[in-house]
Structure formats: structure tokens, C-alpha cells
Amino acid sequence: MIMKYLKLLYYALLTLVVSCPFSMVGQEADSVFVDGLKYLAFRERHFARVIGYERGITKAEVPVAFYYNGYRYIVNMIEHSAFKDCTSLTSFKWERVDECLMPGGEYSASINWGAFQGCTALMSVIINENIGMSGTYMFKDCISLQSISLPSSRYPLNIGGHMFEGCVNLVAVDFGNHNFGSDASASYWVGPYAFAGCRNLKQISLRNLIRIESNAFDGCINLENVYDCDDVYQIDSCAFRDCKSLKLIDLPAIETLWENTFRNCTSLQVVNVGKEAIQIPYYSFINCPSLREINVAEGNPNFVTINGSLYSDGQLRIALPKSMKRFYIAENAVTAADWAFEGCDQLKFLYLPSSLHRFYGPLSNSVKTIVSDGGYYGVYWFATDFDRGECSLYVPASSWKNYVNRSPWDAFKEIIPMRDANGNGVIDIDDITTIIEILLGVSDIEDYSSMLTGPDEVITIDAVAEMIDLLLNQ
């Protein structure tokens, strides 16, 4: 882990070097226009930077060099904001660079932050593979840009904050085999709001990237496929908020998810995480009604998946699927965590194992039936917003007296005793089914009275009617 952060520091410094390959401070320079581009030409070293453009320019092709006052000036940089708000520009090409700017050469070539911000007509971008880029605000609001291919480079590419924000027609971004560091194990990250609002972006590879910062893909409503996430270890808040078309994501190296990471991802169904996951909070998945399973790799010391739901150290953390109508908390679970049932608005039946000691809320008032397997009667009930007065509680007949007049059970609509009618070892919805089959005469058991233990523990006609209603609505 220490080596990982040392690498990050190293590549951050390297990116700074790309942005400022050598100092021009104090050198005499001239401002000159050549073929529609405005340059700052430094007399001593004979290097030139693009700093602006002639009004109305539609095509910009950066040369290897140009002659000025009898000297050859090598073009080595597009300065920050050089083409900002150039609404007439449709194409940009910097295809060739001088050999001294090539790998192994004396200096480097680079495009600095915000270079094309607000170029609303820009459709075509061609960049040489030996040009470094500092990506912050680079193509922000380039609404005509539909696709872009950024070639490999010897320098780490900084997918900076707001780099493609507002590129509403951007469909595809190809980073090629770009090294986001100097070797295969080194990585970089996607900056905040980097692709925010790219509503037509459908797929993207995150190969060699390790961190997705806040709001990076916020509002990418047609993003369906996020792949090659093998090195991503952290995803920050709201990174994929409102990605309504995303259905599945594999995160084998993930360690940490933050709040609202996948908020409003209404089509998200499956999330796969690996052995390193240490933080997967419920609030990463607010309003994800289609989410049905979070699969944790075997060997993870912090989490385990049981029937698609997420558990940790005997605690139910996230109950899934969100669209379920009935849910059985796993045997041996001690607590149901705060907000474990967030978004489970269709839940009608809930099973509590005898091991459960604490139940936190909230719980949807759609729940009309709870079955407790007895055992621990003094459950601490923190689902304070749940209307127990509209919910029936089914308990083992042998334990019925332990529930009556005991908090929190005394607030339930009624407490109905029952037995393990089908002999499967637990009191559950199937026992209700068995009892109804007996009453309807379709069961092999002739007398159901043996399931009750005393004259006060009687299943009433109204209770049976509720059982039938429950089954019809499952």
C-alpha cells in the first residue's frame, strides 16, 4: 500500500514536469501569427508555444516548426486555454513533432489544461503519440465532439477534472494502450467531473486506472459498459450517479466505495467485488431498485455474500434484491444494520432468525408479516418509523408467551403462535402454507391442532384469512 501511494506521488510530479518541460521565465519572446495560430516565440532557445488563434479559424494544424526572423522555431507546447471558446474551430491536428521532442530527446511536447474548452464546433482531434497532456478542462463543453482517440505516450496521461464534462455527443473515448504510469503496474486516476454530463457515452475502458474521483461519470445516462476495472481500488462519491443504463460492474481490486457512488443507477443489477474490499456502505447504492446481488470473492476477510445479500461479521449490511417481496435474514446473523433495507419498498414478509439481537431501521410499511424463530426475545428494535400496529407477528407456539406483553413485540397488530408445520427446522412462510393446505384438505396431515400447545394459542379464522392474503400477495 505504501508503494502504491509513493508511485502516485511520483507520477503526479512527473505530470507537472510534462506541463512545464523547461523554464522560459525571464527569456525574451515575441508574439507572432502563423497560419491562423498565435505563438509565443522564445528567442534564446528557439522554441514556440501556441497561445491563441485568429478569429474565425476553422482548422488548426500545428507544424513541427516555423521560421521567424531567419530562425527555426520548434513548436513544443499548446498553452493552457489556447483555443478556449473558439466556437468556429472544427478540427485540430498536431500529428508530427520535432525529433528533439521525441522519446530520448532533449525536451517534451505537451498540451496544457483547458486548451480546447468551449470549442463547441470541434469534431476532429488528431494528436501525436509523443505528446503529453494535462487533462483538466481540456475538452469541456465540446458539444460536437463524438469520439476521440488519445494515443500512447511515454508520459502519464492525466484524465483531469472536467476533462470531457459537457461533451453531450461524445460516444467513445479510446485511450489506446496509454501508460498511465511508466510501467504496467503503475496507474493514474479519473479526475472529478471528468465525463460528467456525457449523456451519449456508452462504454469506456478503465485499464490501468486505480481511482475514480467524485462525479467522474455523473449524468452519463447511456453508459452501459464500464470494463477493464482490474486496478480500480477506490471510487469516490457520486462517481456514477445517474448512470441509468449501467447494469453490471466488476471491481476485482476495489477497496473503498463512498457515498452515493451509484446513486440513481436504476438499471444496476449486479456488482462483483474482490478480496480487498473493506468499505461497501449501503449509501453507495441509494435508489438502485434493480440491484439484486453484490458478489464478494471467496477469501475476503470483511464481507460475505449470502443469497446475493451483503453480510459482514454477523451483520446484514445490504439486503438484496431491492425488489424482493420476502426476505429471510440468514441464520447466525446477530444484527441487521442501519439502512440494510433501504429501497426495499416492495417487501411484505420478513423472517427473523433466533440469533438476531438488534434490528435497525428504517423498514418499509409495506411489510405486513414478520416471522420470528424465537430464541432471543429481547431484540433491540430501532426501526422506529415502522408501523408495527399494521403488521402481524408469527412466533413459535412454544415461545408465544415470551413475546406477549414484551417490547418491542407488544406493539404489533397481533402475535400469532405457530409451529414448524412442515418439519424443516424453522418457522417460516412455508409453515403458513402447510397450515392452509391442511385447512383446505390438500395436505396429508389430518389434524393441525397438534401444532398448537394450549387453549390460548389458537390460530383464529381472521389469522388464517391474513395468511391466505399474504400468500396471494407474495
CORZI-V632135 format. One record per residue. N is the residue number from 1. RES is the residue in one letter. PHI is phi in whole degrees, 0 to 359 (* if undefined). D_FIRST is the distance of its C-alpha to the first C-alpha in whole Angstrom. Layout:
[[N & RES & PHI & D_FIRST] [N & RES & PHI & D_FIRST]]
This chain:
[[1 & M & * & 0] [2 & I & 298 & 4] [3 & M & 298 & 5] [4 & K & 300 & 5] [5 & Y & 285 & 7] [6 & L & 296 & 9] [7 & K & 297 & 10] [8 & L & 301 & 11] [9 & L & 297 & 13] [10 & Y & 298 & 14] [11 & Y & 286 & 16] [12 & A & 295 & 17] [13 & L & 294 & 19] [14 & L & 296 & 20] [15 & T & 298 & 21] [16 & L & 298 & 23] [17 & V & 295 & 25] [18 & V & 300 & 26] [19 & S & 292 & 28] [20 & C & 231 & 29] [21 & P & 296 & 30] [22 & F & 199 & 32] [23 & S & 279 & 34] [24 & M & 248 & 38] [25 & V & 300 & 38] [26 & G & 87 & 42] [27 & Q & 275 & 43] [28 & E & 284 & 46] [29 & A & 216 & 46] [30 & D & 244 & 48] [31 & S & 265 & 48] [32 & V & 217 & 50] [33 & F & 259 & 50] [34 & V & 221 & 50] [35 & D & 50 & 51] [36 & G & 86 & 50] [37 & L & 250 & 46] [38 & K & 262 & 46] [39 & Y & 242 & 44] [40 & L & 251 & 44] [41 & A & 258 & 45] [42 & F & 271 & 44] [43 & R & 293 & 47] [44 & E & 290 & 45] [45 & R & 266 & 43] [46 & H & 63 & 44] [47 & F & 250 & 41] [48 & A & 222 & 42] [49 & R & 239 & 40] [50 & V & 283 & 41] [51 & I & 238 & 41] [52 & G & 185 & 43] [53 & Y & 207 & 46] [54 & E & 280 & 50] [55 & R & 300 & 51] [56 & G & 88 & 51] [57 & I & 298 & 49] [58 & T & 250 & 48] [59 & K & 231 & 47] [60 & A & 238 & 44] [61 & E & 238 & 44] [62 & V & 279 & 42] [63 & P & 279 & 44] [64 & V & 297 & 42] [65 & A & 199 & 45] [66 & F & 216 & 48] [67 & Y & 258 & 51] [68 & Y & 213 & 52] [69 & N & 53 & 55] [70 & G & 85 & 55] [71 & Y & 244 & 51] [72 & R & 268 & 48] [73 & Y & 253 & 45] [74 & I & 276 & 42] [75 & V & 277 & 40] [76 & N & 235 & 37] [77 & M & 200 & 35] [78 & I & 256 & 36] [79 & E & 292 & 36] [80 & H & 300 & 34] [81 & S & 63 & 37] [82 & A & 302 & 39] [83 & F & 249 & 40] [84 & K & 304 & 40] [85 & D & 61 & 42] [86 & C & 277 & 44] [87 & T & 283 & 45] [88 & S & 267 & 48] [89 & L & 289 & 45] [90 & T & 252 & 45] [91 & S & 214 & 43] [92 & F & 225 & 41] [93 & K & 220 & 40] [94 & W & 226 & 39] [95 & E & 269 & 39] [96 & R & 233 & 39] [97 & V & 232 & 38] [98 & D & 296 & 40] [99 & E & 297 & 39] [100 & C & 288 & 37] [101 & L & 262 & 35] [102 & M & 282 & 34] [103 & P & 306 & 31] [104 & G & 90 & 31] [105 & G & 280 & 34] [106 & E & 283 & 34] [107 & Y & 231 & 33] [108 & S & 232 & 31] [109 & A & 248 & 33] [110 & S & 206 & 31] [111 & I & 242 & 32] [112 & N & 265 & 31] [113 & W & 303 & 30] [114 & G & 68 & 33] [115 & A & 302 & 35] [116 & F & 242 & 36] [117 & Q & 302 & 36] [118 & G & 79 & 39] [119 & C & 279 & 41] [120 & T & 291 & 42] [121 & A & 258 & 44] [122 & L & 293 & 41] [123 & M & 239 & 41] [124 & S & 234 & 40] [125 & V & 226 & 38] [126 & I & 234 & 37] [127 & I & 230 & 35] [128 & N & 294 & 34] [129 & E & 293 & 31] [130 & N & 260 & 31] [131 & I & 252 & 31] [132 & G & 277 & 27] [133 & M & 222 & 27] [134 & S & 255 & 26] [135 & G & 280 & 26] [136 & T & 303 & 27] [137 & Y & 60 & 30] [138 & M & 306 & 31] [139 & F & 241 & 33] [140 & K & 303 & 33] [141 & D & 65 & 37] [142 & C & 277 & 38] [143 & I & 288 & 40] [144 & S & 265 & 41] [145 & L & 287 & 38] [146 & Q & 256 & 38] [147 & S & 207 & 36] [148 & I & 209 & 34] [149 & S & 240 & 32] [150 & L & 256 & 30] [151 & P & 289 & 30] [152 & S & 299 & 27] [153 & S & 214 & 26] [154 & R & 283 & 25] [155 & Y & 257 & 23] [156 & P & 292 & 20] [157 & L & 282 & 22] [158 & N & 261 & 21] [159 & I & 281 & 22] [160 & G & 287 & 23] [161 & G & 302 & 24] [162 & H & 65 & 28] [163 & M & 304 & 28] [164 & F & 241 & 30] [165 & E & 304 & 31] [166 & G & 80 & 35] [167 & C & 280 & 35] [168 & V & 292 & 37] [169 & N & 254 & 39] [170 & L & 292 & 35] [171 & V & 256 & 35] [172 & A & 217 & 33] [173 & V & 233 & 30] [174 & D & 244 & 29] [175 & F & 270 & 26] [176 & G & 56 & 27] [177 & N & 258 & 25] [178 & H & 300 & 23] [179 & N & 275 & 20] [180 & F & 275 & 18] [181 & G & 195 & 17] [182 & S & 272 & 18] [183 & D & 214 & 17] [184 & A & 296 & 17] [185 & S & 271 & 13] [186 & A & 273 & 13] [187 & S & 216 & 13] [188 & Y & 228 & 15] [189 & W & 217 & 16] [190 & V & 267 & 19] [191 & G & 287 & 21] [192 & P & 298 & 23] [193 & Y & 59 & 26] [194 & A & 304 & 26] [195 & F & 238 & 28] [196 & A & 302 & 29] [197 & G & 81 & 33] [198 & C & 280 & 33] [199 & R & 289 & 35] [200 & N & 256 & 36] [201 & L & 294 & 33] [202 & K & 254 & 33] [203 & Q & 207 & 30] [204 & I & 202 & 27] [205 & S & 263 & 24] [206 & L & 250 & 20] [207 & R & 304 & 19] [208 & N & 70 & 16] [209 & L & 267 & 16] [210 & I & 241 & 12] [211 & R & 215 & 14] [212 & I & 247 & 17] [213 & E & 278 & 19] [214 & S & 303 & 22] [215 & N & 62 & 25] [216 & A & 304 & 24] [217 & F & 241 & 26] [218 & D & 302 & 28] [219 & G & 84 & 32] [220 & C & 279 & 31] [221 & I & 290 & 34] [222 & N & 253 & 35] [223 & L & 290 & 31] [224 & E & 256 & 31] [225 & N & 226 & 29] [226 & V & 245 & 25] [227 & Y & 231 & 24] [228 & D & 57 & 21] [229 & C & 265 & 18] [230 & D & 297 & 16] [231 & D & 250 & 13] [232 & V & 289 & 14] [233 & Y & 251 & 11] [234 & Q & 213 & 13] [235 & I & 234 & 17] [236 & D & 274 & 18] [237 & S & 299 & 22] [238 & C & 61 & 25] [239 & A & 301 & 23] [240 & F & 241 & 25] [241 & R & 300 & 28] [242 & D & 65 & 32] [243 & C & 277 & 30] [244 & K & 286 & 33] [245 & S & 258 & 34] [246 & L & 288 & 30] [247 & K & 250 & 31] [248 & L & 213 & 28] [249 & I & 215 & 24] [250 & D & 256 & 21] [251 & L & 230 & 18] [252 & P & 294 & 16] [253 & A & 251 & 13] [254 & I & 297 & 13] [255 & E & 248 & 11] [256 & T & 221 & 14] [257 & L & 248 & 17] [258 & W & 249 & 19] [259 & E & 295 & 23] [260 & N & 61 & 25] [261 & T & 307 & 23] [262 & F & 244 & 26] [263 & R & 302 & 29] [264 & N & 65 & 32] [265 & C & 277 & 31] [266 & T & 290 & 34] [267 & S & 257 & 34] [268 & L & 296 & 30] [269 & Q & 246 & 31] [270 & V & 227 & 28] [271 & V & 235 & 24] [272 & N & 250 & 22] [273 & V & 235 & 19] [274 & G & 259 & 16] [275 & K & 282 & 15] [276 & E & 266 & 12] [277 & A & 298 & 14] [278 & I & 236 & 14] [279 & Q & 220 & 16] [280 & I & 227 & 19] [281 & P & 278 & 22] [282 & Y & 301 & 26] [283 & Y & 284 & 26] [284 & S & 284 & 24] [285 & F & 236 & 27] [286 & I & 296 & 30] [287 & N & 56 & 33] [288 & C & 242 & 32] [289 & P & 294 & 35] [290 & S & 268 & 34] [291 & L & 297 & 31] [292 & R & 240 & 32] [293 & E & 200 & 29] [294 & I & 243 & 25] [295 & N & 264 & 24] [296 & V & 254 & 21] [297 & A & 296 & 20] [298 & E & 299 & 21] [299 & G & 97 & 19] [300 & N & 290 & 17] [301 & P & 281 & 17] [302 & N & 252 & 18] [303 & F & 224 & 20] [304 & V & 214 & 23] [305 & T & 260 & 26] [306 & I & 233 & 29] [307 & N & 53 & 32] [308 & G & 87 & 30] [309 & S & 273 & 29] [310 & L & 259 & 26] [311 & Y & 237 & 26] [312 & S & 210 & 23] [313 & D & 51 & 24] [314 & G & 77 & 28] [315 & Q & 242 & 28] [316 & L & 287 & 29] [317 & R & 265 & 26] [318 & I & 221 & 28] [319 & A & 275 & 31] [320 & L & 223 & 32] [321 & P & 284 & 34] [322 & K & 295 & 35] [323 & S & 270 & 38] [324 & M & 296 & 39] [325 & K & 254 & 42] [326 & R & 223 & 42] [327 & F & 214 & 39] [328 & Y & 247 & 38] [329 & I & 293 & 35] [330 & A & 298 & 34] [331 & E & 302 & 36] [332 & N & 80 & 34] [333 & A & 289 & 32] [334 & V & 264 & 33] [335 & T & 222 & 32] [336 & A & 250 & 32] [337 & A & 293 & 29] [338 & D & 305 & 30] [339 & W & 68 & 31] [340 & A & 300 & 30] [341 & F & 257 & 34] [342 & E & 303 & 33] [343 & G & 82 & 35] [344 & C & 273 & 37] [345 & D & 277 & 40] [346 & Q & 256 & 42] [347 & L & 294 & 41] [348 & K & 238 & 45] [349 & F & 233 & 44] [350 & L & 226 & 42] [351 & Y & 252 & 41] [352 & L & 250 & 40] [353 & P & 286 & 39] [354 & S & 294 & 41] [355 & S & 281 & 37] [356 & L & 288 & 37] [357 & H & 251 & 37] [358 & R & 224 & 36] [359 & F & 227 & 36] [360 & Y & 262 & 35] [361 & G & 258 & 36] [362 & P & 279 & 37] [363 & L & 226 & 39] [364 & S & 296 & 41] [365 & N & 287 & 45] [366 & S & 290 & 45] [367 & V & 288 & 45] [368 & K & 246 & 48] [369 & T & 220 & 48] [370 & I & 234 & 45] [371 & V & 248 & 46] [372 & S & 253 & 45] [373 & D & 275 & 45] [374 & G & 73 & 46] [375 & G & 94 & 44] [376 & Y & 258 & 43] [377 & Y & 275 & 45] [378 & G & 270 & 44] [379 & V & 295 & 41] [380 & Y & 278 & 39] [381 & W & 253 & 40] [382 & F & 249 & 38] [383 & A & 278 & 39] [384 & T & 291 & 42] [385 & D & 274 & 43] [386 & F & 276 & 44] [387 & D & 275 & 47] [388 & R & 293 & 48] [389 & G & 292 & 52] [390 & E & 251 & 51] [391 & C & 235 & 50] [392 & S & 268 & 51] [393 & L & 246 & 49] [394 & Y & 255 & 50] [395 & V & 226 & 50] [396 & P & 302 & 51] [397 & A & 302 & 55] [398 & S & 290 & 54] [399 & S & 247 & 52] [400 & W & 306 & 54] [401 & K & 294 & 55] [402 & N & 284 & 52] [403 & Y & 267 & 51] [404 & V & 296 & 54] [405 & N & 62 & 54] [406 & R & 238 & 51] [407 & S & 287 & 48] [408 & P & 268 & 46] [409 & W & 288 & 48] [410 & D & 292 & 52] [411 & A & 271 & 51] [412 & F & 286 & 51] [413 & K & 304 & 54] [414 & E & 200 & 55] [415 & I & 244 & 53] [416 & I & 251 & 55] [417 & P & 280 & 55] [418 & M & 204 & 54] [419 & R & 243 & 54] [420 & D & 285 & 52] [421 & A & 298 & 54] [422 & N & 260 & 53] [423 & G & 67 & 52] [424 & N & 267 & 48] [425 & G & 96 & 47] [426 & V & 222 & 46] [427 & I & 268 & 47] [428 & D & 208 & 46] [429 & I & 300 & 48] [430 & D & 293 & 49] [431 & D & 293 & 52] [432 & I & 298 & 53] [433 & T & 301 & 54] [434 & T & 298 & 55] [435 & I & 298 & 58] [436 & I & 294 & 59] [437 & E & 298 & 60] [438 & I & 296 & 62] [439 & L & 295 & 63] [440 & L & 275 & 64] [441 & G & 77 & 65] [442 & V & 249 & 63] [443 & S & 248 & 61] [444 & D & 287 & 63] [445 & I & 282 & 63] [446 & E & 273 & 66] [447 & D & 227 & 65] [448 & Y & 271 & 62] [449 & S & 297 & 64] [450 & S & 292 & 62] [451 & M & 280 & 59] [452 & L & 254 & 60] [453 & T & 244 & 61] [454 & G & 185 & 63] [455 & P & 296 & 66] [456 & D & 272 & 63] [457 & E & 254 & 60] [458 & V & 246 & 62] [459 & I & 276 & 60] [460 & T & 281 & 62] [461 & I & 300 & 64] [462 & D & 297 & 62] [463 & A & 295 & 58] [464 & V & 295 & 59] [465 & A & 300 & 60] [466 & E & 294 & 56] [467 & M & 299 & 55] [468 & I & 297 & 57] [469 & D & 297 & 55] [470 & L & 300 & 52] [471 & L & 294 & 52] [472 & L & 294 & 54] [473 & N & 255 & 51] [474 & Q & 279 & 48]]
